[in-house]
């Protein structure tokens, strides 16, 4: 493994920063037009930014913490998870394991029109604790919300009727599979795969990155674009990235190590072609990995913990933010992009050969 300072991007500065939030960044979403991003923060605001000049074009001040957001209707609407939090939520020593399960925390989701800010649906209610993760199904027909109340709620985006899934422990991340009708759920205790039509659990397993894996939590998930693998990210007890073969639900290969010990990996996401994976960590870095090898290929340094990262629509840059209260845009080095393009072409060629 290369020294951190030798990795591409390690001495790089952001090409642009988006400043205005007054507290930690908890969510970043890119608009399909490639011209804007939406962000959510503990400062109880949702903001829209223009990428061309970094200008803030819209700000909505809400009454509660905004812990997650997603876009729907091809970027015409934004869904936000807003809720009441425990008194110690913003303190470093906060641990959701200490939450009283009988203490109900008010939490709802809202759907707003991006251009006007008008509420078009909501409040979407049903959770009894903070909702910290949202995801939209590939066809846009279903929204999933995950909460510390140990439930996932599935929302029909045409009627906003709901169905609940009981997962048994606090939820950190939910991600729809490219395979229709399946959902990955990362909880405090394990990773679960659900059949959404039957609302039946198909698989349940734990990563084994370090010897202390029984104490780890699973903070992030992302799927390979072909659905052949699920990728998970561990907490500070096990800051490793693991790949899972979805045909067997067994761990595929060795864990990916690189992030500092005792620093949780808060978020992972793959690019549109499925050749690069980005990870955001409490070690104040965002790291890029070649998806098919698990090799770290670039690193970008923040001044504080990083909570979220996403790729630009064109795949040539990333946006990241966290405790430094700003969003940074980083250019992906050209040699990394060239290697990713080579991986994509090789994968496409192999699939073509398999057809014949």
Secondary structure, DSSP 4 states (H G I P E B T S, - for coil): ---GGGSBTTT---SEEEE--SS-EEEEEE-TTSSEEEEEETTSEEEEEETTT--EEEEEE-SSEEEEEEEETTTTEEEEEEE---TTTTSTT--GGGS-TTS---EEEEEEETTT--EEEEEE---SS-EEEEEE-TTSSEEEEEETTSEEEEEETTT--EEEEE-SS-EEEEEE-SSTTEEEEEESS-EEEEETTTTEEEEEE---SSTTGGG--EEEEEE-TTSSEEEEEE-TT---EEEEETTTTEE-SPPB--SPTT--EEEEEE-TTSSEEEEEETTSEEEEEETTTTEEEEEEE-SS-EEEEEE-TTSSEEEEEETTSEEEEEEPPHHHHHHHHHHHHHHHHHHHHHH-
